[in-house]
Amino acid sequence: MKKIFLLLIALCALTCSCFAENLIEVSVEIAEVNNNKARELGIKWIDEIKTGELSGEIPGYTPGTLPAKNVNLPALIGPSDWFRYSALTADLKMLTEKGAAKIMSKPKLLTKSGSTAKFLVGGEFPVISGGVSGGSIEWKEYGIKLNVKPTVSAENKIETDLTVEVSRLDWANQVKDIPAIAIRKITSDVDLKSGETISVAGLIETNKETKKTGIPILVDIPLLGVLFGRHSVVDVETTIMIFVTPKIVR
């Protein structure tokens, strides 16, 4: 009787361990690279990344074709491209030290296998619906939104559904003082081993920026500064890079 009781306990423990939910830690690193400065420092992959391995989708665009001006399709660098990944991380560290890149966020998210972890770097703005008087307020998110759904497979790999959305307030297309939202979005579905990293790059944007050149200090003198230097408008190109590493922690 005692042996049967011990056997039942062992079977119960085995059953519980088999059906226990896996916990997955998702490490994320989000960086913004100033492409202009990166080129000055001799970084070559900045230009290659625009037409790198194409993956995911941008609504309204056909994969493999260039969309509207100043928007580029994303490149996805998977676990099989370790030599590229190593070069990217090494260059990114150097660019950060030189002031040509900045780490925007490095969160760690904990989620159950099959559940979605969500992260937002940005903010919200209010939109009044139903008229100014008596209307309700709806809050719209903007910035960098990341949704990761990792699922542990029977082979103990992590099936990773990844959605990245980069949006900004578009005041040029505002309606009644409410800004539009310019959105770039990609989706991907990859299988990773625990601890492997996938990198999403190629989310590129170009903005205008005023640059001052001339004699230091004197060029900043109000009114007289124009005599000692000049102001020029330049196109500043930036790339958002996102590294995602899921790891089984049980």
N, C-alpha and C positions, 0 to 999 in steps of 0.2 A: 504493500500500500504506500509505503514511504517512497519507494522508487518511482511509482506512478505519479505521485504528487510532485516530486522533483522534476520529472520529465515534463509535466504540464507547465511548471514554472519556466523551464527552459524554452519550451515552445512559445509561451506567451512573450517572453523576452525577445526571442528571435522575430516573432511577428511584429512586435512594437518597433523594433529596430528597422525592419524592412519598410514599414509604412511611415516611419518618422519623416517629417518634412525637412528637406535640406535647406539650410540657411546659406545665402550667397552674399558676400561683400562685394560691392561694385565700387572700385576706385576710379575716379574721374579727374582728369586734368584738362583745364581749358586755358588756352593761350591765344594771344593776339599778336601777330607779327606785322611789323611795318616793312612791307616789301621793298620800298625805296631804300631804306637803310640796309636791309639784308643784301640787296644787290651791291651796294657800295662796299659791303664787307666780303663780297665774293661768293655768296651763297648761290649755288646753281639751281637747286631743285625748286626754288620759288617759281621760276618760269615753267618748269616741266610739270608742276603739279596741276596746272590749268587743264592739261590734256592728258593727265595720268589715267590710271585705271578708273573707268567710269562705273559708278554704282549708285543705286538708289534712284530717286526721282525728284524732279522739281515740277510741281503742278503747272500744266500749260505748256511744257516744253517736251520736245522729242529727244529721248536719250541718244547721245552721240552727235547732237547738233548744238551749236552755240546759241544760247538764248539772247535776250535783249542786252544792250550795251552795259558794260560794267558789272555783269553778273556771269559767273562761270559755274559750270557743272562741277560737282564735287569729285574728288578722287578718294577711293577707299583703299587703305593699305592694311592688308590682313596679316594673319600670323605666318603665312608662308614667305612674306617679304621681310624677314628679320634684318637683312643687311640695310634695307631702306629705313626700317624703323629705328635701328641703332644710329644711323646717320642723322635722322630727324631729331632724335632726342639729344644727341651730342651738339648738333648745330643750335637747337633751341636753347640749350643751356648757355652757349656762347652768346647768342643773340640777346638773351635776357641780361647777361652781365654787361653787354655793350649798350644797353638801352634801346635796342631795336625790337625788343619783344617784351611782353609782360604777361605774367601768369594771372589770369582773371579769377580763377577759383580752383580749389583742389578738394572737392568734397569726397566723403566715403559714405555710401548708402548701403543699408542692410535690408535685404528683402528675402521672402520665401521663394523657393523654386516655383515658377509659374505665375508669380505676382509681378506687378510692374512698379519699378522705382522711378520717381519723378523728381526732377531738379530744375530750378529756374534761376538764372542770373539775369536780373533786370528789374522790372517793376510792373505796376498796374496803373491805368488811367481810367477815369470815370466816363461813361457814355450814358446820357439820359435818353431813355426810350419812352414813347408815348406822349411826347410834348414836354415843354419846359415846366409847365405847371401841372402838378399831379402825376408826373411821370416817375418811373422807377429808374434807379441807377444800376447800371451793369458795369462791372469792372473787367477791363480787357488787359490781358497780359502781353508784355513785349520783352524782348531781350533774347537770351539763349535758353531754349527749353530742351530738355533731354529726357526722353522716356526709354527706359531699359527694362526688358522683360527676359530675365534669364531662366532657363528651364534645364534641369539636370536630366540627361538622357540615360537610357539603359546602359550605354557604353561609358557612363560617367563623364561625358563631355557636357559642355554648357551650350545649349542652343540659345543664342542671343538675338532677340529682336530689338533693333535699335532705331529710334527715330530722333533726329536732330532738327530743330527749327530755330533759325536765326531771324529775328524780326526787329524792326526799328520804326519809330514814329516818322511818318512821311507827311510833313507839313506842306509840301508843295501841292499835294492833292487833297488838302483838307476840305471838309464840307461843313459849313456853318461853325467854324472854329473848332471842329472835331478832326483831329488828324487821321489820315489813312494809315494803314500798317503795311510796310513793305516786307514781304516774307520770302525766305529761302528755306527749303525743307528737303531733307533726304531721309530715306528709309533703307534699312539693310537687315539681312537675316543671315547670320554666320554661326558655325560651330567652332567653339574654342575649347582648349584644355584649360583646366583650372590654373589661373595665374597668367595666361597668355593675354596679350594686349592687341586691341584693334585701334587703328588711328583713322580719324575722319579729317580730311583736309580739303582745300580747294574752295572753301566758302569765302569768296573774295568780294571786296567792295572797294569802290573808288570814290573819294571825296575831295573837295577843293579845300586848299589851305593856303593862307597868306604867309609867305616866307620873307624875312628881313635879311638883307645882306648889306655890309658896309663897315664903317669904322665902329668898333665896339664902344658903347656908352654914348658916343656922339649921335649915332643913328637913332637912339631912343629919345632924343630931345624933342619935345613937342614943337611943331611947326618947322623948326630948323633942321630936324632930323633928315628931311628929304635932301638936304645939301650934302650929307655925308654917307648916303646909302640909297638903297631903293627897295621897294616892296614888289614882290611878284607873286602871282597866284599859280600854285603848282598842284598837280594831281597826286594825292597820297593814296596809295593802294595798301590795303590791309588784308590779312588772311586769318581766319579763325581756325585753329587746330584743336581737335578734341581727342584725347587718349582715354580709352575705356578698358579697364581690366577687371573681369569678374573672377571671383575666387570662392571656392566652396569652403565654408567654415563649419558646416554641420551644426 
